[in-house]
């Protein structure tokens, strides 16, 4: 293990998370199996179960918030390894110490963030906005999603802890220039095959257009929500727009935004962008958060529409739409400022 304050902090958070995740997973599975049984409970037993559920849901909240904090800490710890690793010039090189495990973790962390965000929103509705007589259905929805999140979080915690324990400064790695600067890099295949060799201009246009459409869509849906929306189809459409925006945004960040903002026309490394441009972590985080907030609305609506109070659900969705639009607009505004200055 390469020992420094960042790796020790990351390992500590991952170890605590793993313990919380194990407890949360065990309790969630126990309560979920009990909720499907036909066994009659006495009043005293029901009170004890309710107390246990209250503890479980707050354990789940703390566990998921820890995993959310562990996501940026993961990259800060990788960044701290750069001086210790021969051949590493940015986070891309540091992650090549354990390339397979690092790639898996880089996929699980955003997926866990999205699923955890959905659960936290469902949990809020289950605690403060469920209709009288629908407590059982609300509890089952929350428990099923918590089981999925806690298992995913437990895997993520253990995988991250193993990564720090297996890091070794004696290993030499190749860095981003061997992948991101070559003409056959994987991120250029799709835009070049669709738009040809002059894909950069069209990718810029698509980036701004997809964000504008998504922000406009959220505001339109929000205005309709205030007048009443009776189905989830507008939220499903927003989820599709979010997926399209994420794909376009990912290619745009790597292929055109990173080279332009770093003033390195042939360097297409997102990790270098975040390290070298002072406000890059902010507009990248706003892009991720904005898409996640808008994308979380449809599963929250789908899971809670049968048991939540409609005014409470509508109020929550309205706030998510507004916050999502603000985050996406802020990200685009920050990048536009770089282009204009």
C-alpha positions in Angstrom: 0.0 0.0 0.0 1.2 3.5 -0.8 0.6 5.4 2.4 -0.3 9.1 2.4 -3.1 11.2 4.1 -5.4 10.7 1.1 -5.1 7.0 0.7 -5.4 6.5 4.5 -8.5 8.6 4.5 -10.0 6.8 1.5 -9.2 3.4 3.1 -10.8 4.5 6.4 -14.0 5.7 4.7 -14.2 2.5 2.6 -13.6 0.3 5.7 -16.3 2.1 7.7 -18.6 2.0 4.7 -18.0 -1.7 4.3 -19.0 -2.3 7.9 -22.1 -0.1 7.6 -23.0 -1.8 4.2 -22.8 -5.2 5.7 -25.1 -4.3 8.6 -27.5 -2.4 6.3 -27.6 -5.2 3.7 -28.4 -7.9 6.4 -31.1 -5.8 8.1 -32.6 -4.8 4.7 -32.8 -8.4 3.5 -34.3 -9.5 6.9 -37.0 -6.8 6.9 -37.8 -7.4 3.2 -38.3 -11.1 3.7 -40.5 -10.3 6.8 -42.6 -7.8 4.8 -43.6 -10.6 2.3 -44.6 -13.1 4.9 -48.2 -13.6 6.0 -47.2 -13.8 9.7 -49.4 -11.8 12.1 -47.6 -9.5 14.5 -48.7 -8.3 17.9 -48.8 -4.6 18.7 -45.6 -4.8 20.7 -43.8 -6.6 17.8 -45.0 -4.1 15.3 -43.7 -1.2 17.4 -40.3 -3.0 17.6 -40.3 -3.6 13.9 -41.1 0.1 13.2 -38.2 1.1 15.5 -35.8 -1.3 13.7 -37.0 0.0 10.3 -36.4 3.6 11.4 -32.8 2.6 12.4 -32.3 0.7 9.2 -33.4 3.6 6.9 -31.1 6.1 8.7 -28.2 3.6 8.6 -28.9 3.3 4.8 -28.9 7.1 4.5 -25.5 7.5 6.3 -24.1 4.6 4.3 -25.0 6.1 1.0 -23.9 9.6 1.9 -20.5 8.1 2.8 -20.4 6.4 -0.6 -21.2 9.7 -2.3 -18.4 11.4 -0.5 -16.1 8.5 -1.3 -16.5 9.1 -5.1 -14.5 12.4 -5.2 -12.2 11.1 -2.5 -11.4 8.1 -4.8 -10.0 10.5 -7.4 -8.3 12.7 -4.9 -6.5 9.6 -3.5 -5.5 8.5 -7.1 -4.2 12.0 -7.7 -2.1 11.8 -4.6 -0.4 8.6 -6.0 0.9 10.3 -9.1 4.3 11.4 -7.7 4.9 7.9 -6.3 4.3 6.0 -9.6 6.8 5.8 -12.4 5.3 6.8 -15.7 2.2 8.5 -14.2 1.5 12.1 -15.2 -2.2 12.3 -14.2 -5.0 10.3 -12.6 -5.2 8.1 -15.8 -1.7 6.7 -15.0 -2.5 6.2 -11.3 -5.6 4.2 -12.1 -3.4 1.9 -14.3 -1.9 0.4 -11.2 -5.0 -1.8 -11.0 -6.6 -1.1 -14.4 -9.4 -3.7 -14.4 -10.4 -3.0 -10.8 -10.2 0.8 -11.3 -12.4 0.6 -14.4 -15.0 -1.4 -12.6 -15.1 1.1 -9.7 -15.4 4.0 -12.1 -18.5 2.4 -13.5 -20.0 1.3 -10.1 -19.6 4.7 -8.4 -21.8 6.8 -10.8 -24.3 4.0 -11.0 -24.4 3.8 -7.2 -24.7 7.6 -6.9 -27.8 7.5 -9.2 -29.4 4.5 -7.5 -28.6 6.0 -4.1 -30.1 9.3 -5.0 -33.3 7.6 -6.2 -33.5 5.7 -2.9 -32.9 8.8 -0.7 -35.8 10.5 -2.5 -38.1 7.5 -2.2 -37.1 7.2 1.5 -38.0 10.9 2.0 -41.4 10.2 0.5 -41.9 7.0 2.5 -41.1 8.9 5.7 -43.0 12.1 5.2 -45.3 11.7 2.2 -47.1 8.3 2.1 -50.8 8.1 2.0 -52.7 6.6 5.0 -53.2 2.9 4.5 -50.4 2.4 2.0 -47.5 2.1 4.5 -46.9 -1.6 3.6 -46.5 -0.8 -0.1 -44.3 2.2 0.6 -42.1 0.1 2.9 -41.6 -2.7 0.3 -40.6 -0.2 -2.4 -38.1 1.4 -0.2 -36.7 -1.9 1.1 -36.2 -3.4 -2.3 -34.3 -0.4 -3.6 -32.3 -0.2 -0.4 -31.3 -3.8 -0.8 -30.0 -3.1 -4.3 -28.1 0.0 -3.2 -26.6 -1.5 -0.1 -25.3 -4.6 -2.0 -23.8 -2.4 -4.7 -22.3 0.0 -2.1 -20.8 -3.0 -0.2 -19.2 -4.2 -3.4 -17.9 -0.7 -4.2 -16.5 -0.3 -0.6 -14.7 -3.6 -0.6 -13.4 -3.0 -4.1 -12.1 0.4 -3.3 -10.4 -0.8 -0.1 -8.7 -3.6 -2.1 -7.5 -1.0 -4.6 -5.7 1.0 -1.9 -4.2 -2.0 -0.2 -2.8 -3.4 -3.5 -1.3 -0.1 -4.7 2.4 -0.5 -5.2 4.9 2.3 -6.0 7.3 -0.2 -7.5 5.1 -0.8 -10.5 5.6 1.4 -13.7 2.6 2.4 -15.7 1.7 4.0 -19.1 -0.2 7.3 -18.9 -2.9 9.1 -20.9 -0.8 10.1 -23.9 -0.5 6.5 -25.0 -4.3 6.3 -25.3 -6.0 9.7 -25.6 -3.5 11.3 -28.1 -3.4 8.6 -30.7 -5.6 8.9 -33.9 -7.3 5.6 -33.2 -8.4 6.4 -29.7 -11.8 4.8 -28.8 -13.7 8.1 -28.1 -13.2 9.3 -31.7 -14.7 6.2 -33.4 -18.4 7.1 -33.1 -18.3 10.9 -33.8 -15.9 10.4 -36.7 -18.0 7.6 -38.2 -21.1 9.7 -38.0 -19.8 13.2 -38.9 -16.6 12.5 -40.7 -13.2 14.0 -40.0 -14.7 17.5 -39.3 -16.7 16.2 -36.3 -15.4 18.8 -33.8 -17.7 21.6 -34.8 -20.8 19.4 -35.0 -19.9 17.9 -31.6 -19.8 21.5 -30.1 -23.2 22.2 -31.6 -24.6 18.9 -30.3 -23.3 19.6 -26.8 -25.0 23.0 -26.5 -28.1 21.8 -28.3 -28.7 18.7 -26.1 -28.2 20.7 -22.9 -30.5 23.4 -24.1 -33.2 20.9 -25.1 -32.9 19.2 -21.7 -33.1 22.4 -19.7 -36.0 23.7 -21.8 -37.7 20.3 -21.4 -37.4 20.4 -17.6 -38.8 23.9 -17.4 -41.8 23.0 -19.7 -42.5 19.8 -17.7 -42.2 21.9 -14.5 -44.7 24.4 -15.8 -47.1 21.6 -16.7 -46.6 19.9 -13.3 -47.8 23.1 -11.5 -51.0 22.8 -13.6 -51.1 19.0 -12.9 -49.5 16.0 -14.7 -51.4 12.7 -14.5 -48.9 10.3 -16.1 -45.2 9.6 -16.0 -44.6 9.9 -19.8 -43.1 13.4 -19.6 -40.6 12.1 -17.0 -39.8 9.1 -19.1 -39.1 11.5 -22.0 -36.8 13.5 -19.8 -35.0 10.4 -18.8 -34.3 9.5 -22.4 -33.1 13.1 -23.0 -30.8 12.7 -20.0 -29.3 9.5 -21.4 -28.7 11.2 -24.8 -27.2 14.3 -23.1 -24.9 12.1 -21.0 -23.6 10.3 -24.1 -23.1 13.5 -26.1 -21.6 15.3 -23.1 -19.1 12.5 -22.4 -17.8 12.6 -26.0 -17.8 16.4 -26.1 -15.8 16.7 -22.8 -13.2 14.3 -24.1 -13.0 15.2 -27.7 -13.5 19.0 -27.9 -13.9 20.7 -24.5 -10.8 19.2 -22.9 -8.4 20.1 -25.7 -9.8 23.6 -26.1 -9.8 24.6 -22.5 -6.3 23.2 -21.9 -5.1 24.7 -25.1 -3.7 21.3 -26.1 -5.3 20.5 -29.5 -4.1 16.9 -29.6 -4.6 16.0 -25.9 -8.0 14.5 -25.1 -7.8 13.5 -21.4 -10.7 14.3 -19.1 -8.5 13.6 -16.1 -6.0 16.2 -17.2 -8.8 18.7 -17.7 -10.0 18.2 -14.1 -6.4 18.6 -12.8 -5.3 21.5 -14.9 -8.3 23.8 -15.2 -9.2 25.3 -11.8 -13.0 25.3 -12.1 -13.3 22.0 -14.2 -14.2 19.9 -11.2 -17.1 22.3 -10.6 -18.6 22.3 -14.1 -18.1 18.6 -14.5 -19.8 18.0 -11.1 -22.7 20.3 -12.1 -23.1 18.3 -15.3 -23.3 15.0 -13.4 -25.5 16.3 -10.7 -27.9 18.1 -13.1 -28.4 15.0 -15.3 -28.8 12.8 -12.2 -31.4 15.0 -10.6 -33.5 15.1 -13.7 -32.9 11.4 -14.5 -34.0 10.3 -11.0 -37.5 11.7 -11.4 -39.0 9.0 -13.5 -38.0 6.0 -11.3 -39.0 8.0 -8.2 -42.4 8.7 -9.8 -42.8 5.1 -10.9 -41.9 3.6 -7.4 -44.0 6.0 -5.4 -47.0 7.1 -7.4 -49.2 4.3 -6.0 -48.6 5.2 -2.3 -47.3 8.8 -2.0 -49.4 11.9 -1.4 -49.7 13.7 -4.7 -49.0 17.2 -3.4 -45.8 16.0 -1.7 -44.6 14.1 -4.7 -45.4 17.0 -7.0 -43.5 19.4 -4.8 -40.5 17.1 -4.7 -40.5 16.6 -8.5 -40.8 20.3 -9.0 -37.8 21.0 -6.9 -35.8 18.3 -8.7 -36.7 19.8 -12.1 -35.6 23.3 -11.0 -32.4 22.2 -9.4 -31.5 20.0 -12.4 -32.1 22.8 -14.8 -30.0 25.2 -12.6 -27.1 22.7 -12.4 -27.0 22.0 -16.2 -27.3 25.7 -17.0 -24.5 26.5 -14.6 -22.2 23.9 -16.2 -22.9 25.2 -19.7 -22.5 28.8 -18.5 -19.1 28.1 -17.0 -17.8 26.4 -20.2 -19.3 29.2 -22.3 -17.4 31.7 -20.2 -14.1 29.9 -21.0 -14.9 30.0 -24.7 -15.7 33.8 -24.6 -12.7 34.9 -22.6 
